[in-house]
Amino acid sequence: MGLMAPEEVPETTDRDALGRLLTHAHRAGIARGLVKEATSTYDEGRLGTLLDDLQEALAQSPVPELEWPALGRVFDAEHLAGLLGISPSSLRRYESGARPTPDDVAARLHFIALVVGDLAGSYNDIGVRRWFERRRSQLDGRAPVELLTGTWTPEDPGPSRVRALAAALLGSPVT
């Protein structure tokens, strides 16, 4: 989502890492209650629950001003515009802040950011781009990009399958 620079993303989950994640989320206006709970009543036994709550808050909170540059580091404007169902010129206007990102585009942008986040643990940027283009048996022989056409919504069946496939990589030792 672009909340943290790639080199800042923690590799382990401990109190300090959780604190950094929550601080960045708080700056973006997300999970403010979790920050208060984690800093005032931190309990090692609640770490998993706090992380689950943070993940849910992040999944429900598009932040286009952070997600545009983060995804711009992975995709060129034409490729990202295609995934979002918008023109490259509209992408440039939204990305630069010349026009506010419409809610429907922000939802698709956020969805792509979440998928890329899931893939980032298994692939580098080139691999992430190729993942979207590669046909997958789990998608009935279609590539993820084929299910992300037009003005889709994250709740549509095709995009939901794409997200589930990407999320499944988080628990897979081999991809």
C-alpha positions, -999 to +999 in steps of 0.1 A: +000+000+000+030+023+002+027+029+040+063+020+045+093+021+021+102-015+011+134-013+031+114-004+063+091-034+061+100-057+091+110-093+086+099-104+120+068-095+141+076-083+175+065-053+196+089-029+178+078-040+144+041-038+153+047-003+167+063+008+134+035-007+114+009+009+135+027+043+134+027+043+096-010+032+095-019+059+120-002+086+099-024+075+070-055+077+092-059+040+096-063+019+128-060+047+153-077+027+180-052-001+176-023+023+180-037+034+213-043-002+225-009-014+214+010+014+231-010+015+263-018-021+270+006-041+249+002-078+256+024-104+238-006-128+238-026-103+218+000-098+191-017-121+166-051-105+172-037-070+168-021-080+135-053-095+123-072-063+133-045-042+115-047-064+084-085-060+083-083-022+088-057-019+060-078-041+037-108-017+042-089+016+039-077+028+004-050+055+006-046+065-031-020+092-023+003+065-010-008+037-033-002+055-066+036+059-060+039+025-045+023+008-075+041+032-099+074+015-087+061-019-099+041-011-130+045+014-159+016+038-164+001+019-193+001-015-175-014-001-143-040+019-162-051-013-180-054-031-147-075-003-133-097+002-163-087+038-168-067+057-194-030+064-189-038+102-190-064+098-162-039+078-142-014+106-145-039+132-134-050+111-103-014+101-095-002+137-096-031+150-075-043+172-104-077+154-099-089+135-069-090+098-074-127+087-078-139+062-052-143+033-077-108+038-091-094+041-055-111+008-047-095-009-077-061+007-069-063-005-033-072-040-045-041-041-068-019-028-039-032-056-017-026-082-043+009-068-050+015-069-012+006-106-011+029-113-040+058-093-028+067-120-003+072-145-031+082-124-062+103-094-071+088-066-092+094-084-125+078-116-111+049-096-098+042-081-132+046-115-149+022-131-123-006-109-136+000-121-172+006-158-166-024-182-172-033-201-141-052-234-138-068-221-106-084-193-128-097-218-154-067-213-176-070-175-176-044-149-165-053-126-136-052-096-159-081-112-179-103-111-148-094-075-141-109-058-171-132-028-175-148-012-145-146-043-122-150-041-084-130-059-058-162-078-048-168-092-083-162-130-086-132-127-110-112-102-089-121-121-057-105-153-072-074-133-082-071-120-046-076-155-031-049-169-054-024-142-045-032-145-008-027-183-010+010-176-017+014-162+018+010-197+033+029-216+005+065-226+011+070-229-027+053-210-055 
